């Protein structure tokens, strides 16, 4: 990766726009294919991600395959039941990392920033859980609304596994100079939901302490120094997450739920990505009505008061 400090602003803006567009496409794919389940993740099955054939089937609103895939994310039951009636030539192809749409470098941050917030304890061999054996479960309830940080991190961890099948959207690379963007795996929404209260005798909350540590960690990284954070992706999906650190990270690309609680120069449509909340309400059973069959649009007009 070339030194971005020597690049013209126009080139940086164009590349940043391209990365934002690709990242938005990746998020849309997650929403369409994987976000239908609120159950805790089961043992991982890397043959789950669909190929181009599966995408064409998803476009058919009445095709049951769409709902079956929607009940899984990246991690769930065997896909053999989905492929049982498919010819062998339609089997999902393995991902070729060299053909990935987006190459992502992810920091190997200490567990306290990610899975440690879920109670996972590292064994000393790696800062990441062995996703072949057991994946730390994510809490249910309203926590699921902002669980994108969990799923994106797991997707990147599994992106280079040899037995993973499916389209190559975003793939993790080991050399940051080969990457289009740098991913910061801090579960900021979970940190806010669980650890924003001050626990005596501590003087500050664990959530605020982690944000301070995050700023120190990033400032010491060569990847940050090369771009001053302009190619970094920060997950701050909960509107109240990253309250302490967000103004220091204004050059980064945020993944947010909305812009409602940000000043314009910190978060805006020119550099950031809006990701939808994870669906947490159960859908109707055997609902066959289509979009065109529903003439009434129901919405809620509310005001957020802080």
Secondary structure as the mmCIF struct_conf table of DSSP 4:
data_model
#
loop_
_struct_conf.conf_type_id
_struct_conf.id
_struct_conf.beg_label_comp_id
_struct_conf.beg_label_asym_id
_struct_conf.beg_label_seq_id
_struct_conf.end_label_comp_id
_struct_conf.end_label_asym_id
_struct_conf.end_label_seq_id
HELX_RH_3T_P HELX_RH_3T_P1 UNK A 4 UNK A 6
BEND BEND1 UNK A 7 UNK A 7
HELX_RH_AL_P HELX_RH_AL_P1 UNK A 9 UNK A 33
TURN_TY1_P TURN_TY1_P1 UNK A 34 UNK A 36
BEND BEND2 UNK A 39 UNK A 39
HELX_LH_PP_P HELX_LH_PP_P1 UNK A 40 UNK A 41
BEND BEND3 UNK A 43 UNK A 43
TURN_TY1_P TURN_TY1_P2 UNK A 46 UNK A 47
BEND BEND4 UNK A 49 UNK A 49
HELX_RH_AL_P HELX_RH_AL_P2 UNK A 52 UNK A 58
TURN_TY1_P TURN_TY1_P3 UNK A 59 UNK A 59
BEND BEND5 UNK A 60 UNK A 60
TURN_TY1_P TURN_TY1_P4 UNK A 61 UNK A 62
HELX_RH_AL_P HELX_RH_AL_P3 UNK A 64 UNK A 70
TURN_TY1_P TURN_TY1_P5 UNK A 71 UNK A 71
BEND BEND6 UNK A 74 UNK A 75
BEND BEND7 UNK A 77 UNK A 77
BEND BEND8 UNK A 79 UNK A 79
HELX_RH_AL_P HELX_RH_AL_P4 UNK A 80 UNK A 83
TURN_TY1_P TURN_TY1_P6 UNK A 84 UNK A 85
BEND BEND9 UNK A 86 UNK A 86
HELX_RH_3T_P HELX_RH_3T_P2 UNK A 88 UNK A 90
BEND BEND10 UNK A 91 UNK A 91
HELX_LH_PP_P HELX_LH_PP_P2 UNK A 92 UNK A 93
STRN STRN1 UNK A 94 UNK A 94
HELX_LH_PP_P HELX_LH_PP_P3 UNK A 95 UNK A 95
HELX_RH_3T_P HELX_RH_3T_P3 UNK A 97 UNK A 99
BEND BEND11 UNK A 101 UNK A 101
STRN STRN2 UNK A 102 UNK A 106
HELX_RH_3T_P HELX_RH_3T_P4 UNK A 111 UNK A 113
TURN_TY1_P TURN_TY1_P7 UNK A 114 UNK A 114
HELX_RH_3T_P HELX_RH_3T_P5 UNK A 115 UNK A 118
TURN_TY1_P TURN_TY1_P8 UNK A 119 UNK A 119
BEND BEND12 UNK A 124 UNK A 125
BEND BEND13 UNK A 127 UNK A 128
TURN_TY1_P TURN_TY1_P9 UNK A 131 UNK A 133
HELX_LH_PP_P HELX_LH_PP_P4 UNK A 136 UNK A 139
HELX_RH_3T_P HELX_RH_3T_P6 UNK A 141 UNK A 146
TURN_TY1_P TURN_TY1_P10 UNK A 147 UNK A 147
HELX_RH_AL_P HELX_RH_AL_P5 UNK A 148 UNK A 158
TURN_TY1_P TURN_TY1_P11 UNK A 159 UNK A 160
TURN_TY1_P TURN_TY1_P12 UNK A 162 UNK A 163
STRN STRN3 UNK A 165 UNK A 165
BEND BEND14 UNK A 166 UNK A 166
BEND BEND15 UNK A 169 UNK A 169
STRN STRN4 UNK A 170 UNK A 172
BEND BEND16 UNK A 174 UNK A 174
HELX_RH_3T_P HELX_RH_3T_P7 UNK A 176 UNK A 178
BEND BEND17 UNK A 180 UNK A 180
STRN STRN5 UNK A 181 UNK A 184
HELX_RH_AL_P HELX_RH_AL_P6 UNK A 188 UNK A 195
BEND BEND18 UNK A 197 UNK A 197
TURN_TY1_P TURN_TY1_P13 UNK A 200 UNK A 201
BEND BEND19 UNK A 203 UNK A 204
HELX_RH_AL_P HELX_RH_AL_P7 UNK A 206 UNK A 219
TURN_TY1_P TURN_TY1_P14 UNK A 220 UNK A 220
HELX_RH_AL_P HELX_RH_AL_P8 UNK A 222 UNK A 227
TURN_TY1_P TURN_TY1_P15 UNK A 228 UNK A 231
STRN STRN6 UNK A 232 UNK A 235
BEND BEND20 UNK A 238 UNK A 238
TURN_TY1_P TURN_TY1_P16 UNK A 239 UNK A 245
HELX_RH_3T_P HELX_RH_3T_P8 UNK A 246 UNK A 249
TURN_TY1_P TURN_TY1_P17 UNK A 250 UNK A 251
BEND BEND21 UNK A 252 UNK A 252
STRN STRN7 UNK A 253 UNK A 256
BEND BEND22 UNK A 257 UNK A 257
BEND BEND23 UNK A 259 UNK A 259
TURN_TY1_P TURN_TY1_P18 UNK A 260 UNK A 261
BEND BEND24 UNK A 262 UNK A 262
TURN_TY1_P TURN_TY1_P19 UNK A 264 UNK A 266
BEND BEND25 UNK A 267 UNK A 267
TURN_TY1_P TURN_TY1_P20 UNK A 269 UNK A 271
STRN STRN8 UNK A 273 UNK A 274
HELX_LH_PP_P HELX_LH_PP_P5 UNK A 276 UNK A 279
BEND BEND26 UNK A 281 UNK A 281
HELX_LH_PP_P HELX_LH_PP_P6 UNK A 282 UNK A 284
TURN_TY1_P TURN_TY1_P21 UNK A 285 UNK A 286
HELX_RH_3T_P HELX_RH_3T_P9 UNK A 291 UNK A 293
#
